[in-house]
Amino acid sequence: QDTSPQDTSAQDASAQDTSPQDTSPQDTSPQDTSPQDTSPQVTSPQDTSPQDTSAQEASAQDTSEETNEQKLYKIANELLLTERAYVARLYLLDQVFCAKLTQEAAKGTFPVEVVKGIFCNVACIYAFHSQFLLPDLETRMSQWERSPWIGDILQQHAPFLRMYAEYVKNFDKAMELLKQWTERSAQFSAVIQEIQRQEICGSLTLQHHMLEPVQRVPRYELLLKDYLKRLPQEAPDRSQAEKSLQTISMAATHSNTAIQKMENLKKLLEIYEMLGAEEDIVNASNELIKEGQILKLSSRNTSAMERYLYLFNNMLLVCVPKFSLLGQKFTVRTRVGIEGIKVVATVNDDYPHTFQVSGKERTLELQASSEQDKEEWIKVFIILPLCVQNEELGRRAPRWIRDNEVTMCMKCKEPFNALTRRRHHCRACGYVVCWKCSENKAALEYDGNKMNKVCKDCYSILTGRAASEETTGAKKRGILEIEAAQFSGSSLMCGFLLYSEKARPWQRVWCVIPQKEAVVLYVYGAPQDVKAQSTIPLLGYIVDETPRTADPPSSFRLCQSKSLHSFAAESEDQKQRWLEVIRVAVTVTPAVVNHPPLVVERPRHRRPLKL
């Protein structure tokens, strides 16, 4: 009766025909959802009843569930496809590389134990995946409509993934054996090269293929996590999938560590190629800590040279850039061992952001690009697990005192000149001495026990013998015989000034007002001089800063009776800082002077002066 013509005419009626009888249960029969019901009148407001809305929501829910099921299917299918590709890689490792090398080793060209040490338990891993896991996955995917889950399969096979622990543990040893025998045996290398040229290798090396088993377990973990994310809580394999994830995650932890080591080896290989394959750095125990461009300050003068540093966990490579059309290339200029290395921030008037690195083989003064870069370099040197030892004479390369930092021999205190008393460096302590004070030679451990020129004091310490037959008794030092650096490290004020005494020509000098003797101004020829040119007791002097046309800018004078000392600073600000300290010293007793240091001289790590 519902499909009679009368009912059809009733549906074509106007809005007045929407009587309560039209919403009766008979109207919501299955016949109402037939194609005949898809007439234009269905879109009218009167037809959007609550029953229709609930039907639409149910239909949307069905669509959502189907989408989620499709995602679960895609994850399971991806697992199957990647498993097939992985088994093909295992076949390449076990049935091609390992089999060919074993056949060659049977001829006696190299030991069979080497092949076993490289491939470890690859045969067991290949057998497990090709005979058990892969067939089970293929069977399940062919029956997916009847059994749409994989949690039970993963739980069944997850315990067997523990065999990867042995492979991962042996991975570093395998890489080392592979590297050694590729270089040692031509037949070994030829077999590998021949296989790598085949299409089955995909233009990848044996090392890349050997990384596949290490990467596979973390891949299982990622896919299973994604599977559990889409899997409903009431799914029949929910608990099985969660238990298998716990087992796989434990195995993946070891694999992730091996992956990091492999990435480190790749980076070492890149550096090895950039250094022209001259440095033996490709080793599983080596780890790159930091690299970057930097400037190296010359030991003899203040020139700066471009360098590139590679800091490893066991050495520091100082490299020089060289021209190349095939990419960036470097030449290793200096190699410094990390054991016992020291680093300290320094202050240089000409070059900012400097720091000093001191190792047994060499001491370097470097300039960073910024203060932040300097702090990063110093920090990374400090946090290295270094075996820091006390500095011993002859066992560590000293920092050379620059020629322009002294004006006299640091031993006999005679002034240098260009003809009869030239500058020489002691290879043990780094002091600048004259030829008379560097006549002796001694074996230095940091230089392979080669004979090097050393000063008298270092010769006596290193050999236990006097430097010459002439013996000098203990002589008390005069008031001027105090090292400038000894005061500069703990001074109220220190720095370069122009100086003129009694209208004499101006000269650039190093001035120091020590904290312990705050009423005395010491005048040195250079920052590292061991004897002052003169001293000025400040107490009682008059400070005159009236500008004079004959004097340089930013000048001031210290006057007392017939004494006149004229000074000129590099800037007005520096002049005022000097006057701030001097005015206190000329008017009060030494006990009252308690200014904090205004200028800090760069720290110096040298052998203490023997009295």
Secondary structure, DSSP 4 states (H G I P E B T S, - for coil): -TTSHHHHHHHTS-GGG--GGGGSGGGGSGGGGSGGG-SGGGGSGGG--HHHHHHHHHHHHHHHHHHHHHHHHHHHHHHHHHHHHHHHHHHIIIIIIIHHHHHHHTTTSS-HHHHHHHHTTHHHHHHHIIIIIHHHHHHHHHTTTT----HHHHHHHGGGGGGHHHHHHTHHHHHHHHHHHHHH-HHHHHHHHHHHTSGGGTT--HHHHHTHHHHHHHHHHHHHHHHHHHS-TT-TTHHHHHHHHHHHHHHHHHHHHHHHHHHHHHHHHHHHHHTTT-S----TT--EEEEEEEEEE-SSSS-EEEEEEEEESSEEEEEEEE--TTS-EEEEEEEEESTT-EEEE---SSSSSEEEEE-SS-EEEEE-SSHHHHHHHHHHHHHS--------TTTSPPPPPPGGG-SB-TTT-PBP-SSSS--EE-TTT--EE-SGGG-EEEEEGGGTTEEEEE-HHHHHHHHSS-SSS---------TT-S-HHHHHTTEEEEEEEEEEETTPPPEEEEEEEESTTTTEEEEESSTT-SS-SEEEE-TTPEEE----TTSPSSEEEEEETTEEEEEE-SSHHHHHHHHHHHHHHHHS-GGG--PPPSS-PPP---PPPP-
